[in-house]
Amino acid sequence: MVLNKIFNKFTFMIGARYGISRRHSQLVSFISRLSTAGLVIGVALLIVVMSIMNGFDRELRERILGIMPQAMVYHREGIANYQDLITQLKSDKRIIAAAPFVQIQGLLTYQKRVAPINLFGIDSIAESKLSVLEQYLPVGTFAALQANSQAVIVGQGIADKLHIGVGEKITLIIPHSNSSASNNADADSTPSILMLEILAILKSNTEVDQSLALMNLEAASQVSAFPGKVSGVRLQVTDLFEAPHIVFDAVNKLPNGYYGSDWTRTYGNVYHAIHMSKQLVTMLLFLIIAIAAFNLVSTLIMVVVDKQGDIAILRTLGASSLEIIGIFMVQGGLIGFIGTAIGGVVGVLLSLVVTDLVSGIEKISGVQFLHSDVYPISYLPSDLQWPDVLQVLLTALIISFFASLYPAWRASRVQPADALRYE
């Protein structure tokens, strides 16, 4: 019943007329435009920033964790019969796929340049079913790697450091702790040295490019600490966030000597940093929206002062205090709606083009803003999610609504006799 008195055809008509009218003092019009612009900027920035943070989250899950292992099971002395282990692990319905790997820490050298690498020996057939590595390589690369024990695939970051290209010969140095020579006391200080040919260069535009190298599984096994064996089995799981529990359950079912790891140990800090940054930036930008909305208070207070004569006339014509409140709440809501709507449209459009826009600016200026040796990825991603857009718009509208309450109440307290005394 009270709402019917506050919001009716009369209050909407007068409130809308006040909201879009240009017949205010110059100061009132300026502050009104300023508060609307503040809402537009705040809403647009918040939508864009949330989309960028969602983009980082998506790239970490789909790109980086599509290349690097989501979960791993190792044995302290290597795994000889990994097929039986894979069969046992895949009995858990939470494990989608599994593939063997050999992991070696080493150095690649070319001329006088050196780069540390994280070398993985992979089974190309099993790997193509488990990871997205093949998407970032030329067609047929995996088949060629499987057939050539002297071939290696390196990340773009490694290639840039060593100034090498496809087809060039490089030297792989494996410290004695990784090689079978470590079991020979006379050869403890002698590293394994191999000459390899660059088969392809992996360019995923992520930090993986800075250290990852790939070899044939059998060839990598022969220079590992346990020749003829694999280091472990990497797993693809149904739910990334269940990976620690899945690995724990899997290892508990295996004999002594097995242990596990998962992506939360290698990339968990990055993931939490992204989410914490998103929360902090979102909070700061919501404060910008709140400040812009409270500029609305100043606008409406000045409108109340500017329109005291009109308010007094409306009161003498029979308008109630509730209807006066309704008029100014409609006006404040209209200003908030216009600012929020324009900000929403601008934010959505910017979110859709921000990746290409920043890429274009980088090409024109010759400056790369993100480097994969510092940040998880080397470009600015964006993932527009409509629930986030809806949340931002509703929050801005609610803040605008509450910001108009006090000026509306002040307008309802205007006494006709006092307002018309000097008219």
C-alpha positions in Angstrom: 0.0 0.0 0.0 2.8 2.4 0.9 4.7 1.5 -2.3 1.6 2.4 -4.3 1.7 5.9 -2.8 5.5 6.3 -3.4 5.6 4.8 -6.9 2.7 5.6 -9.2 2.0 7.2 -12.6 2.3 10.7 -11.1 5.7 10.1 -9.4 7.1 8.3 -12.4 6.1 11.1 -14.8 7.4 14.0 -12.7 10.5 12.0 -11.6 11.4 11.1 -15.1 10.9 14.7 -16.3 13.3 16.0 -13.5 15.8 13.2 -14.4 16.1 14.0 -18.1 15.4 17.8 -17.9 18.3 20.1 -18.7 16.6 23.0 -16.9 18.8 23.0 -13.9 21.5 25.4 -12.8 24.8 24.8 -14.6 26.4 23.5 -11.4 23.6 21.0 -10.8 23.8 19.8 -14.5 27.6 19.5 -14.3 27.4 17.4 -11.0 24.6 15.3 -12.5 26.7 14.5 -15.6 29.8 13.8 -13.4 27.9 11.3 -11.2 26.6 9.6 -14.3 30.1 9.4 -15.8 31.4 8.0 -12.6 28.9 5.2 -12.6 29.7 4.5 -16.3 33.4 4.3 -15.6 33.1 2.3 -12.4 30.7 -0.3 -13.9 32.6 -0.6 -17.2 36.0 -1.0 -15.4 34.6 -3.6 -13.0 33.1 -5.7 -15.8 36.4 -5.6 -17.8 38.6 -6.4 -14.8 36.4 -9.3 -13.7 36.5 -10.6 -17.3 40.3 -10.4 -17.4 40.6 -12.2 -14.0 38.2 -14.9 -15.3 40.5 -15.1 -18.4 43.6 -15.8 -16.3 41.6 -18.4 -14.4 40.5 -20.1 -17.6 44.0 -20.1 -19.2 45.5 -21.6 -16.1 42.9 -24.4 -16.0 42.6 -25.1 -19.7 46.0 -24.1 -21.2 48.7 -24.5 -18.6 47.1 -27.5 -16.8 46.2 -28.9 -20.2 50.0 -29.1 -20.9 51.5 -29.7 -17.5 50.4 -32.7 -15.4 47.3 -32.3 -13.3 48.3 -35.1 -11.0 51.3 -37.5 -10.9 52.1 -40.9 -9.3 55.9 -41.7 -8.9 58.0 -44.6 -7.6 61.2 -44.0 -5.8 63.1 -46.5 -8.0 61.2 -45.9 -11.2 58.3 -47.9 -12.7 59.1 -50.8 -15.0 55.6 -52.2 -15.8 53.7 -48.9 -16.1 50.8 -50.5 -18.1 49.6 -52.5 -15.1 49.9 -49.4 -12.9 47.8 -47.4 -15.5 45.2 -50.1 -15.5 44.9 -50.1 -11.7 44.8 -46.3 -11.5 42.1 -46.0 -14.2 39.8 -48.2 -12.1 39.1 -45.0 -10.2 36.3 -43.3 -12.2 37.6 -39.9 -11.2 40.7 -40.5 -13.4 39.9 -39.9 -17.1 43.3 -40.8 -18.7 46.9 -41.7 -17.7 50.2 -41.7 -19.5 53.8 -42.6 -18.6 56.6 -40.0 -18.5 60.2 -39.6 -17.7 61.2 -36.4 -16.0 64.7 -35.1 -16.1 66.3 -31.8 -15.0 69.0 -30.7 -17.4 70.7 -28.0 -19.4 70.5 -27.2 -23.1 73.6 -25.5 -24.6 74.1 -23.9 -28.0 77.3 -22.2 -28.8 78.1 -20.3 -25.6 74.5 -20.0 -24.4 72.9 -22.2 -21.8 69.3 -22.7 -20.7 67.9 -24.9 -17.8 65.1 -27.2 -18.9 62.5 -29.4 -17.4 62.7 -32.4 -19.8 59.8 -34.8 -20.2 60.0 -38.1 -22.1 56.6 -38.9 -23.4 54.6 -41.6 -25.1 53.2 -39.6 -28.0 50.1 -41.8 -28.5 49.1 -41.8 -24.8 50.0 -38.1 -24.5 47.8 -37.0 -27.3 44.8 -38.5 -25.5 45.6 -36.8 -22.2 47.0 -33.3 -22.9 46.6 -30.4 -25.3 50.3 -30.3 -26.2 49.6 -31.4 -29.8 47.4 -28.3 -30.4 50.5 -26.0 -30.2 52.7 -28.1 -32.5 52.7 -28.6 -36.3 50.7 -31.5 -37.6 52.7 -34.8 -37.4 55.2 -33.6 -34.8 54.2 -36.2 -32.3 54.5 -39.0 -34.8 58.0 -37.7 -35.8 59.0 -37.5 -32.1 57.9 -41.1 -31.5 60.1 -42.3 -34.4 63.2 -40.2 -33.7 65.2 -40.8 -30.5 67.5 -37.9 -31.3 64.8 -35.3 -31.6 63.6 -32.8 -29.0 60.8 -30.2 -28.8 61.6 -27.0 -26.9 59.5 -24.2 -25.7 59.6 -20.8 -27.4 61.2 -19.2 -24.3 64.1 -21.7 -24.5 64.5 -21.1 -28.2 64.6 -17.4 -27.7 67.3 -17.7 -25.0 69.5 -20.0 -27.1 68.7 -18.2 -30.4 67.9 -21.5 -32.1 65.4 -22.7 -34.6 64.0 -25.9 -36.0 66.6 -28.3 -37.5 69.5 -27.0 -35.5 71.7 -29.3 -33.3 72.0 -28.6 -29.6 73.6 -30.3 -26.7 71.7 -31.8 -23.7 73.6 -32.0 -20.5 72.1 -34.2 -17.7 73.7 -34.0 -14.3 74.9 -37.3 -12.8 72.0 -37.3 -10.2 69.6 -37.8 -13.2 71.6 -40.3 -15.1 72.4 -44.0 -14.7 76.0 -43.0 -14.2 75.0 -41.9 -10.7 75.1 -45.5 -9.7 78.8 -45.7 -10.6 81.0 -44.2 -8.0 83.8 -43.6 -10.5 81.5 -41.6 -12.7 79.7 -39.5 -10.1 81.0 -36.3 -11.4 80.4 -37.1 -15.1 77.2 -35.8 -16.6 75.5 -37.4 -19.5 75.8 -35.5 -22.8 73.6 -35.9 -25.9 73.4 -34.3 -29.2 69.8 -33.6 -30.2 68.0 -32.0 -33.2 65.3 -29.4 -32.7 62.2 -31.0 -34.1 59.7 -28.2 -33.3 59.2 -25.2 -31.1 56.3 -25.2 -28.6 54.5 -21.8 -28.4 51.7 -21.9 -25.9 52.2 -18.2 -24.8 52.4 -19.4 -21.2 55.2 -19.7 -18.7 55.6 -23.4 -19.7 57.4 -22.1 -22.8 60.3 -20.9 -20.6 61.4 -24.4 -19.4 59.6 -27.3 -21.0 61.3 -29.7 -23.4 60.0 -33.0 -24.8 61.7 -36.2 -25.9 60.8 -39.7 -27.0 59.9 -41.8 -23.9 62.4 -44.6 -24.6 65.2 -42.2 -25.4 64.7 -40.2 -22.2 64.4 -43.3 -20.1 67.9 -44.5 -21.3 69.6 -41.4 -19.9 67.5 -41.2 -16.7 68.4 -42.4 -13.3 66.6 -45.7 -14.0 67.2 -46.9 -17.6 64.3 -48.9 -19.0 61.9 -47.5 -16.5 59.7 -44.4 -16.4 59.7 -41.8 -13.6 55.9 -41.9 -13.1 52.4 -41.7 -14.6 50.6 -38.4 -15.1 46.9 -38.3 -14.7 44.0 -36.3 -16.1 41.1 -36.1 -13.6 37.5 -35.2 -13.7 37.7 -32.3 -11.2 40.9 -30.3 -10.9 40.1 -29.3 -7.3 39.7 -33.0 -6.3 43.2 -33.8 -7.6 44.9 -33.9 -4.1 42.3 -36.3 -2.8 42.4 -38.5 -5.9 46.2 -38.8 -5.7 46.0 -39.5 -2.0 43.5 -42.3 -2.5 45.5 -43.8 -5.4 48.8 -43.9 -3.6 47.1 -45.4 -0.5 46.1 -48.4 -2.7 49.6 -48.9 -4.0 52.6 -50.7 -2.4 55.4 -48.9 -0.5 57.6 -46.7 -2.6 54.9 -44.9 -4.5 54.2 -41.3 -3.8 52.1 -38.6 -5.6 51.9 -35.0 -6.4 49.4 -32.7 -8.1 49.0 -29.3 -9.7 48.2 -27.5 -6.4 51.8 -27.9 -5.4 53.2 -26.5 -8.6 50.6 -24.0 -9.7 48.4 -23.7 -6.6 50.0 -20.4 -5.5 49.3 -18.9 -9.0 45.7 -20.0 -8.8 45.2 -18.5 -5.3 47.0 -15.3 -6.3 44.6 -14.9 -9.3 41.6 -15.3 -7.1 42.9 -13.1 -4.3 43.7 -10.4 -6.9 40.2 -10.7 -8.4 38.6 -10.3 -5.0 40.8 -7.3 -4.0 40.4 -5.5 -7.3 36.6 -6.2 -7.3 36.3 -4.7 -3.9 38.2 -1.6 -4.9 36.1 -1.1 -8.0 32.9 -1.6 -6.1 34.1 1.2 -3.9 34.5 3.3 -7.1 30.9 2.5 -7.9 29.9 3.4 -4.4 31.7 6.8 -4.6 30.1 7.5 -7.9 26.7 6.5 -6.5 27.1 8.8 -3.5 27.9 11.6 -5.9 24.3 11.0 -6.8 23.5 12.2 -3.3 25.1 15.5 -3.9 23.3 15.8 -7.2 19.9 15.1 -5.8 20.5 17.4 -2.8 21.3 20.3 -5.1 18.3 19.4 -7.2 16.1 19.5 -4.1 17.5 23.0 -3.3 17.1 24.1 -6.9 13.5 22.8 -7.1 12.2 23.9 -3.7 9.7 26.2 -5.4 8.4 23.4 -7.6 8.2 21.0 -4.6 6.2 23.6 -2.7 3.8 24.1 -5.6 3.4 20.3 -5.9 2.6 20.1 -2.2 0.0 22.9 -2.4 -1.6 21.1 -5.3 -2.1 18.0 -3.1 1.0 15.9 -3.5 1.8 13.9 -0.4 5.2 13.6 1.3 5.4 10.0 0.1 4.8 11.1 -3.5 7.6 13.7 -3.2 9.8 10.9 -1.9 8.8 8.8 -4.9 9.5 11.6 -7.4 13.1 12.0 -6.2 13.7 8.3 -5.9 12.5 7.9 -9.5 14.9 10.7 -10.5 17.8 9.1 -8.7 16.9 5.7 -10.0 16.8 7.0 -13.5 20.2 8.6 -13.3 21.6 5.4 -11.8 19.9 3.3 -14.5 21.3 5.4 -17.3 24.8 5.4 -15.9 24.7 1.6 -15.1 23.2 0.7 -18.5 25.8 2.7 -20.4 28.6 1.4 -18.2 27.3 -2.2 -18.7 27.3 -1.8 -22.5 30.8 -0.2 -22.6 32.2 -2.9 -20.2 30.8 -5.8 -22.2 32.1 -4.4 -25.5 35.5 -3.7 -24.0 35.6 -7.2 -22.5 35.0 -8.7 -25.9 37.8 -6.8 -27.6 40.3 -6.1 -24.8 42.6 -9.0 -25.9 42.8 -7.9 -29.5 43.0 -4.2 -28.4 46.0 -4.8 -26.1 47.6 -7.0 -28.7 47.2 -4.2 -31.3 48.7 -1.6 -28.9 51.7 -3.9 -28.3 52.3 -4.3 -32.0 52.1 -0.5 -32.6 54.2 0.5 -29.6 56.6 -2.4 -29.9 56.3 -3.0 -26.1 55.0 -6.3 -24.7 53.1 -5.7 -21.5 53.1 -9.3 -20.2 56.1 -11.7 -20.4 55.7 -15.4 -19.7 58.9 -15.5 -17.8 57.2 -13.1 -15.2 53.5 -13.8 -15.6 51.7 -17.1 -16.2 50.8 -16.1 -19.7 52.2 -13.6 -22.3 49.0 -12.0 -23.4 45.9 -10.4 -21.7 43.0 -12.9 -21.7 39.3 -12.1 -21.3 36.5 -14.4 -20.4 33.1 -12.5 -20.2 30.7 -14.3 -17.8 27.2 -13.0 -17.8 26.5 -13.8 -14.1 29.4 -11.4 -13.2 27.9 -8.7 -15.5 24.5 -9.2 -13.9 26.0 -9.0 -10.4 27.8 -5.7 -11.2 24.7 -4.1 -12.8 22.4 -5.2 -9.9 24.9 -3.9 -7.3 25.2 -0.6 -9.0 21.4 -0.2 -9.2 20.9 -1.1 -5.6 23.6 1.3 -4.5 22.0 4.1 -6.6 18.6 3.3 -5.1 19.9 3.6 -1.5 21.9 6.7 -2.4 18.6 8.4 -3.5 16.8 7.7 -0.2 18.2 10.6 1.9 17.8 13.3 -0.8 14.2 12.1 -1.4 13.5 12.3 2.3 15.0 15.8 2.5 12.7 16.8 -0.4 9.6 15.5 1.5 10.6 17.8 4.4 10.4 21.0 2.4 7.7 23.3 3.8 5.6 25.1 1.1 5.3 28.3 3.2 9.1 28.6 3.7 9.9 27.7 0.1 7.4 30.2 -1.4 8.1 33.0 1.0 10.7 34.7 -1.2 9.2 33.6 -4.6 
